[in-house]
Amino acid sequence: QVQLVESGGGLVQAGGSLRLSCLTSGRTFSSYTMAWFRRAPGKDHEFMSASSWSTCDADSVKGRFTISRVHAKNTVYLQMYSLKPEGTAGYYCAAAAKSLRRTSIAAASLYDYWGQGTQVTVSS
């Protein structure tokens, strides 16, 4: 089974930066669609960014967040700039064992594997 472990969350001031890491298992990492979601209390998972053959960002984070991969480390990153208080949430790494179309890449239900999350708290 694929395992995903997030790290890098914490408390940050509004306007600050943070880099999240997702360490993955398996030799199929390079072929998986990888994504970052966040979930605030009482809300559904919100898509932020994904990486497959290319990258795709939600409008809410476009220009501020950047997803990247280092295949040699089996790791996907989410570099976050200009963090906002409304970004306070649990941040989750997810993987889909297939290539997702851009029309459905933001659908949390299509992802097969999830990490346990890392908390990001943005103070105002």
C-alpha positions as CSV (number, residue, x, y, z in Angstrom):
1,Q,0.0,0.0,0.0
2,V,1.1,3.5,-0.7
3,Q,1.9,5.6,2.3
4,L,1.9,9.4,2.5
5,V,3.4,11.4,5.4
6,E,3.0,15.2,5.5
7,S,5.2,17.5,7.5
8,G,6.0,21.2,7.7
9,G,2.8,22.6,9.2
10,G,2.7,25.0,12.0
11,L,1.7,28.5,13.2
12,V,2.5,31.3,10.9
13,Q,1.5,35.0,10.7
14,A,-0.7,36.3,7.9
15,G,1.5,37.1,4.9
16,G,4.1,34.6,5.9
17,S,5.4,31.5,4.1
18,L,5.5,27.8,4.8
19,R,6.7,24.8,2.9
20,L,4.9,21.5,3.3
21,S,6.4,18.2,2.4
22,C,4.8,14.9,1.6
23,L,7.0,11.8,1.7
24,T,5.6,9.0,-0.4
25,S,6.3,5.3,-0.7
26,G,6.4,3.1,-3.7
27,R,8.2,3.0,-7.0
28,T,5.1,4.2,-8.8
29,F,5.3,7.7,-7.3
30,S,6.5,9.2,-10.5
31,S,3.4,8.0,-12.4
32,Y,0.8,9.0,-9.7
33,T,-1.2,12.2,-9.7
34,M,-0.2,14.0,-6.5
35,A,-2.3,16.7,-5.0
36,W,-2.7,18.9,-1.9
37,F,-6.0,19.5,-0.3
38,R,-7.0,21.4,2.9
39,R,-10.0,20.9,5.2
40,A,-11.1,23.5,7.6
41,P,-13.4,22.5,10.5
42,G,-16.9,21.6,9.3
43,K,-16.0,21.9,5.7
44,D,-15.2,19.6,2.8
45,H,-11.7,19.0,1.4
46,E,-10.7,22.0,-0.7
47,F,-8.4,21.3,-3.7
48,M,-5.3,23.5,-3.9
49,S,-2.8,22.1,-6.3
50,A,-1.9,18.9,-8.2
51,S,1.0,17.6,-10.2
52,S,0.9,14.9,-12.9
53,W,2.4,15.5,-16.4
54,S,1.9,19.2,-15.6
55,T,0.6,21.2,-12.6
56,C,-2.8,22.6,-11.9
57,D,-3.7,25.2,-9.2
58,A,-6.9,26.3,-7.7
59,D,-7.8,29.9,-8.3
60,S,-7.8,30.5,-4.6
61,V,-4.0,29.7,-4.4
62,K,-2.8,30.5,-7.9
63,G,0.2,32.7,-7.8
64,R,0.8,32.1,-4.1
65,F,1.3,28.3,-3.8
66,T,3.6,26.1,-5.9
67,I,3.6,22.4,-6.0
68,S,6.8,20.6,-6.9
69,R,8.4,17.1,-6.9
70,V,11.7,15.7,-6.2
71,H,11.5,12.2,-7.5
72,A,14.8,11.1,-6.0
73,K,13.5,11.8,-2.6
74,N,9.9,10.4,-3.3
75,T,8.7,13.8,-2.1
76,V,6.2,16.3,-3.2
77,Y,6.2,19.8,-1.8
78,L,3.8,22.7,-1.4
79,Q,5.5,26.0,-1.1
80,M,3.1,28.6,0.2
81,Y,3.5,32.3,0.2
82,S,1.2,35.1,1.4
83,L,-0.7,32.9,3.7
84,K,-4.1,34.1,4.8
85,P,-6.1,33.5,8.0
86,E,-8.8,31.7,6.0
87,G,-6.1,29.2,5.0
88,T,-6.1,27.8,8.5
89,A,-6.9,24.1,8.1
90,G,-5.5,20.6,8.0
91,Y,-3.4,20.2,5.0
92,Y,-3.4,16.8,3.3
93,C,-1.4,15.1,0.6
94,A,-3.2,12.8,-1.7
95,A,-2.3,10.4,-4.5
96,A,-4.3,8.9,-7.4
97,A,-3.0,5.7,-9.0
98,K,-4.0,6.9,-12.4
99,S,-3.8,10.0,-14.5
100,L,-6.6,12.3,-13.7
101,R,-8.1,14.6,-16.3
102,R,-8.0,18.3,-15.5
103,T,-11.8,18.3,-15.4
104,S,-11.8,16.0,-12.4
105,I,-8.4,16.6,-10.9
106,A,-9.9,18.6,-8.0
107,A,-12.3,15.9,-6.9
108,A,-11.1,14.5,-3.6
109,S,-13.2,11.3,-4.1
110,L,-11.0,10.3,-7.0
111,Y,-7.8,10.1,-4.9
112,D,-6.8,6.7,-3.6
113,Y,-4.4,7.4,-0.9
114,W,-4.2,10.1,1.8
115,G,-1.8,11.2,4.4
116,Q,-3.0,12.0,8.0
117,G,-2.5,15.7,7.5
118,T,-0.5,18.5,9.0
119,Q,-2.1,21.5,10.7
120,V,-1.5,25.0,9.3
121,T,-2.7,27.9,11.5
122,V,-2.5,31.4,10.1
123,S,-2.8,34.2,12.6
124,S,-4.2,37.6,11.7
